[in-house]
Amino acid sequence: MPTLPYGSWPSPISASDIAGGSPRLDGARFVGPDAQIWWSESVPAEKGRTAILRQGGDGVETLLPAPWSARSRVHEYGGGAWTATDDGLLLFVEGADQRVHRVSPGGAPEPLTPGGLGMAFGDLTWAEGRLWAVRETHGEARVPTRDIVVIPLDGSAAEDPSALVSVVAGSDFLAYPAPRGDRLAWIAWNHPDMPWDAAELRVGRIGPDGTVAEHALVAGGRTADGPVAALQPEWTGDDELLFSADPAGDEPGNGRWNLHVVHLDGLTPTRAEGLHPVDADTGGPLWNLGARWFAPLADGRILAVRTHGTDALVVLDPAGGAADLWETPLSGGILVRDVRGARVLLTGAGGHVPGGLWLLDVDGRTIAAVRGGASTLDPAWLPPSRAVTFDGPDGDVHAFAYPPTNPDADAPKGELPPYLVLVHGGPTAHSSGVLSLAIAFFTSRGIGVLDVNYGGSTGYGRAYRERLQGRWGVADVADTAAAARGLASAGLADPARIAIKGGSAGGWTVLCAVADTDAFAAGISRYGVADLRRLAEDTHDFEARYLDGLVGPLPEAEDVYLSRSPLSRPESLRTPLLILQGSEDPVVPPSQSEALRDALAANGVPHKYVLFEGESHGFRQAETLVRAFETELAFLGGVLGFDTPGVPPLDLD
């Protein structure tokens, strides 16, 4: 076995493997009497469009061909961009114009909603024989309006917008339309709350004209005991609703998203109870509409995802106890996509399997990959993940460590490896220690990876999540620096060769960390926030008041916005930086990254700015992904001092 410096190990894992690896799966459904499996996935080789596919007798069949793309822009991050009727009619939101279309088997897409009126649709739901959706309307006012609508399938609304039935409105944000007979349940919240801060479960009665004339608050929101974030209403009977919520208080399971059931008399709750509360979450941040963490089975049992660092699947019996499901290969990012009887479609990944679409048979105790979920690589190239905890200024800091892993190379005796510390976006998000080619790309070359869930992350309860309140750019930075230093103190990493990488909100943490600590030798920012004041001015409505909680309300906290932003104190930027940016990013516009580039140039700090034409907030195109990862590797090699076989050196500005 050859002895080579860390970082210079030859690897069979290329950036192209990442681009063409585990697909981004956005949804799945059982369709028709034979429960045919349909799903959506991104196609990086086709400019990142989202295709709809299904299992056929001769393999995988494309239902939505290029150039069509099922992608919603509601709340900017979308979700619920497609569904299907019981008889196989595909209903989807076209990404280019945000109109809803129908596709009959073998036919071409036909519009169902009008164009040119600033409307976007998401959370498409086929229920009670009708198509329901969340509509977002951008008019002359800067702030869009939202309502839940019913879309006729005959195409009449494509030319006549009045054919769309506005069922209910009155809240800044709405999600999860769930009809049952003459009642509709949904989730609603208002500025300045985000849906994980406080969100209400509401139920309304639908009148003869198809609109909700009266409705009532059933659970959640700003309560006397504290804020409660309700999620995912599911009818389990004519007068019974199942949902997830994280109530305040000292009762077991409080402060965690646990399942609850409420019994109704009309619109009035008569009895509510928690179902097997535990110190784990069945729920998460609602960044994408339609996300589901549990599903009622046909016999009344409930399949649920429970998260405490990693994910587990459990089957709950409302009348009895909770039974842990047998061990499956999945341990992170699990979402429930659809259920038919005791058969469940899931997306997720595990410590030894990449992300995929899975078919779970609860009664048959089997699970099989439908799409993805497997790697052609020898497992010897794939790093094991290990949950680790470090001491931070506010308590425990959770992370997952991936050591350098290569069966064909070894490092010189006594050399410590470089490490890349990853900080997720959101910042209300979560990393779960699953197998990732994007991580193996680095570890197989001798670069360790530490994936940090700093205070503010989900997956550890509300108290951990709220560590970041008022302290974004402070608590996350302190936790990430503590994790990096803890790794070095344990003798696992070279303290002089630790870099940090993050995107979006994670990019903000990167920039603050290199400006305010000496823990990192280099930083990589993908479309990262550099100026809080500009973010508050430029960002879209969904996150327009997010900073009220993370930093403070404006104008009262103006001084805090200025003092924390690295661009307000450019003299603090002295660490080499790689900046990757999409030209069409509406969340973090290129102007922020370009101002950062100019500040680094003025300080004489080695840096590189790369603008990817046509990319938005999050890279989707294959050529972008390849260039981004190769550029990151070359940057790390140049700054941390190792060769990068197969990837040319990067000339820094």
LUMGU-976589 format. One record per residue (C-alpha): residue in one letter; x, y, z. Coordinates in steps of 0.2 Angstrom, whole numbers, plus 5000, padded with zeros to 4 digits. Last residue first. Layout:
<nodes>
aXYZ/...
</nodes>
This chain:
<nodes>
d496551804965/l496851624967/d497451504953/l496751334956/p497751184954/p497151054941/v496150904947/g496650724943/p497850714957/t497550854970/d499250894978/f499350954996/g499651115006/l498151185015/v497851335004/g498151254987/g497451084991/l495851164998/f495551274983/a495851124971/l494551024981/e493351164981/t493551194962/e493251014958/f491751014969/a490951164960/r491451114943/v490650954944/l489051024952/t488951164939/e489051044925/a487750934932/q486451074935/r485551084951/f486551204962/g485651284977/h484851454977/s484751484958/e485951434944/g485751504926/e487551564925/f488751494939/l489851634946/v491551584953/y492451704965/k494151654971/h495151714986/p496851754993/v496751905004/g497452074998/n496252175009/a495552264994/a495352094985/l494452025000/a493252165001/d492852154982/r492451974983/l491252004998/a490352144988/e490252014974/s489551884985/q488152004991/s487752074974/p487551894968/p485851894976/v485551784992/v483751724991/p483351764973/d484851674966/e484851694947/s486751704945/g487151564956/q488651594968/l490251504974/i491451604985/l493151524989/l494051605004/p495751635011/t495651705029/r495951885032/l494151955033/s494152065049/e494652225040/p492952205030/r491952255045/s490252295039/l490452155026/p490752035040/s488952065046/r488852055065/s489052245069/l487852305055/y486452195060/v486752225078/d486652415076/e485052405066/a484152305080/e482752425084/p482452455065/l482252315063/p481852165074/g483152055081/v484551935076/l483751755073/g482051795079/d481751955069/l482951885055/y481551765049/r480451915046/a480651925027/e480951735026/f479351685017/d479251855009/h480851844998/t482551925003/d483252084997/e483052205011/a483352095026/l484752005017/r485552175013/r485552215031/l486252045036/d487752065024/a488751915019/v487451775017/g488151625008/y487851574990/r489151434993/s490451495005/i492151395006/g493251445020/a495151425024/a496351405039/f494951385052/a494951405071/d495551585072/t493851655076/d492851805071/a493051835053/v493351655048/a491851605058/c490751745053/l491051705034/v490751515037/t489151545048/w488451655034/g488851515021/g487851395032/a486451515030/s486651495011/g487951355009/g489351295021/k491151255021/i492551265034/a494351225033/i495451135046/r497351125042/a498251215056/p497351105069/d497850945060/a496450835065/l496050675075/g497250715090/a495750745102/s496250925104/a496050945085/l494250875085/g493850985100/r494551135091/a493351105076/a491851065087/a492151225098/a492351325082/t490651265076/d489851295092/a490551475094/v490051515076/d488251445078/a488051545094/v488751705087/g488251735069/w486451705074/r486251755092/g484451825094/q483751655095/l485051525090/r484951425106/e483151405101/r483451245091/y484251165106/a482751205117/r481551155104/g482150975102/y483750885096/g483250855077/t483251035072/s484851145072/g484951305081/g486451255092/y487651185079/n487351025070/v489050995063/d489650885049/l491550845052/v492450785036/g494150705035/i495250745020/g496250595014/r495650584996/s494350455000/t493750575013/f493450715001/f492350634988/a491650525002/i490750675008/a489850724992/l489650534989/s488550545005/l488150405018/v487150475032/g487650565048/s486050655051/s486250835046/h484850955052/a484051125047/t483551285055/p485051385049/g484351355036/g485951295029/h487151155035/v488951185042/l490251065036/v492051065044/l493351005031/y494750915040/p496650905036/p497450745042/l498750725055/e500450655050/g501350555063/k501750405051/p501550455033/a499750425027/d499050265019/a498350225002/d497350094993/p495950055005/n495450245007/t494450325021/p494950485029/p493750495045/y491950545044/a491350635060/f489550675064/a489050825075/h488250875091/v488751025102/d488350995120/g488151155131/d488051335128/p489951375127/g490251215118/d490851045124/f490950925110/t489850775105/v490150645092/a489050535081/r490150425070/s490050405051/p490850265042/p491850325026/l491450245009/w492950175000/a492950005008/p491149995003/d491649954985/l490750074974/t489150034964/s488150114977/a486350084982/g484750174988/g484350244971/r482550204965/v481350074971/a482450014985/a481749874995/i481049855013/t480249705021/r479349665037/g477849585028/d476649685039/v477549845037/d477949835019/l479249975015/l479550024997/w481050144997/l481550294986/g483450334988/g484850424997/p486450324999/v486650165009/h487850125023/g487450265036/g485750275030/a484650375017/g482950435015/t481350435005/l479850325010/l478450245001/v477350145013/r476449975011/a475249935026/g473649985016/r474250105003/v475450245010/d476250395003/r477850495004/v478450475022/l480050565024/i481750505031/g483250625031/g484250505041/s484450325048/l483850205034/p484550035033/t483049955042/e483049885060/w481449815065/l480049935069/d480049995087/a478349965095/a477350095103/g476050035115/g474150015114/a472550095108/p473450225097/d474550085090/l476250165085/v477450085072/v479150165074/l480550215061/a482150285067/d483150445062/t484750505068/g485150655080/h483550625089/t482250595076/r480750485076/v479850445059/a478150375061/l477050235055/i475350245063/r474150095067/g472350115062/d472149965051/a472450055035/l474050135040/p474050315047/a475650405040/f477050495048/w478450625045/r477750715030/a478350865020/g477050945009/l477751115007/n479651125008/w480551225022/l479351155035/p480651125049/g480450955057/g479250825063/t479150665073/d480450725085/a481250635100/d481150635119/v479550535119/p477650555119/h476650395116/l475150475108/g474650645115/e472850685119/a471450805114/r469650795118/t468150905113/p468851015100/t467551125092/l467351135073/g465951015072/d466150915088/l467950865086/h469250745093/v471050785093/v472550665091/h474350715095/l475950655089/n477650715095/w478650865090/r479850895105/g479751035118/n478550925128/g478950735127/p478650705145/e477650855153/d478651005159/g477851135148/a477851195130/p476951095116/d477851025101/a476550975088/s476150835076/f474450795069/l473050665070/l471250735067/e469650645073/d467850685069/d467550595052/g469050475056/t470950475055/w471050645046/e472850695044/p473550865050/q475350895046/l476151005058/a475851115073/a477151235080/v476751285098/p477351445106/g477251465125/d476051415140/a474751545136/t474751495118/r475551575102/g475051445088/g474551265091/a472951175092/v471151185085/l470851365080/a469151385072/h468351415055/e466851495048/a466351525030/v467551415021/t467251425003/g466451294991/d464951394987/p463851274997/g464951305013/i466551225018/r466751215037/g468451265044/v469751175054/r471351265060/l473051195066/e474151345070/a475951375068/a477251445080/d479151445079/w479451295067/p478251375054/m479251545055/d478451675065/p478551865061/h477451855052/n475951735052/w475551555053/a474251425046/i474051245045/w472551165037/a470951065040/l469451075029/r467751015033/d466150975022/g466750795019/r468550785024/p469850905017/a471650925021/p472551075014/y474351055021/a475051235021/l474551415023/f475551575026/d475151765029/s473451715035/g471751765030/a471351645016/v470151505013/v469251414999/s469751524984/v468851434970/l469751454954/a468451484940/s468751664943/p470451654934/d469551624917/e470751564903/a471651424912/a470251424925/s469151324913/g470451184911/d469151044915/l470150994930/p469451134941/i470751204954/v470251214972/v471151354982/i472051384998/d472551565000/r474151664999/t474551854996/p476151924990/v477052074999/r477852194987/a476152264981/e475852264962/g475352084963/h476251924967/t474951784971/e475351624981/r474151484979/v474151334991/a473251184982/w471751074981/l471250964966/r469550884969/g468850704971/e468850714990/a470750724989/w472150764977/t473350884985/l474551004977/d475651084990/g476151214978/f475451354966/a476151514959/m475151664952/g475851824945/l474451854933/g475351804917/g474751634915/p473051564920/t472851384929/l472351214921/p473651214907/e473751054896/p475250944896/a475350824881/g474550654881/g475050464883/p474150454899/s473250624902/v474350764908/r473650904918/h474551074921/v474651194935/r475551364930/q477151414939/d477851484923/a479551394921/g479351264935/e477751184928/v476651144943/f475950964941/l474450854939/l474650684932/l472950594928/g473150414933/d471350354938/d471550394956/t472150564952/a473950614953/t475050744962/w476350864958/a477351014965/g477050974983/g478651074988/g479151254984/y480751334991/e480251514986/h478751514998/v477851444983/r479051424969/s478451244963/r479451124952/a478850994940/s479951024925/w479451004907/p480951014894/a481050864895/p479850724898/l478550704911/l477950524912/t479650444910/e479550254911/v480750154922/g480849964918/d479949864905/g478349824915/g478350004921/q478850094937/r478550274936/l479450444932/i479050624934/a480550734930/t481250884939/r482450994929/g484251004934/k484851074918/e484550904909/a486050814915/p485650864933/v483950764932/s482950794948/e481750664954/s479950644955/w479050484959/w477650364953/i477350184960/q475850084953/a474650044966/d473649924955/p472050014958/g472850174952/v474350274958/f475450254973/r476450414976/a478150484977/g478950654980/d480450764979/l481850644975/r483550724972/p484550584963/s485950494972/g487450494960/g487550584943/a488250754950/i489150664964/d489950534951/s490450684940/a491450754954/s492450594954/i492550454966/p493950334960/s495150414972/p497050444973/w497650504990/s498350674989/g497350755004/y498350665017/p500150635011/l500550475002/t501150305008/p500850174995/m500050005000/
</nodes>
